[in-house]
């Protein structure tokens, strides 16, 4: 929480050396530096090299939206579209859905229709966010999500 730019340098050094990388990334979001936003998102776009289930950066989408607000939305959409990290993508979709973005809902449609490994988790998340769907069957939930995925 130190506002000195040296703190940012130390945190980026941690990230670069892979020392407490996940926590250093989150701490960088607390600084609210607009210059850090694209660099933070870029971290999730590196090739996964067979480690697509690595969850080290899975908290980043939430932290970006919480600390950067609307400015994070384009980065979250890029992370959703291009990251090879499964949990970064699912968390980006959640944040985009909470922001009312069709891209987040479209990801949920894909998860449900194509029986992705995280399908059940996404269904439960949707039910948790929309009380009217708590008792709905999966078909009704899918109809609801599809309508929002195509909304302008």
Beta strands, then each sheet from edge to edge (+ up, - down):
end
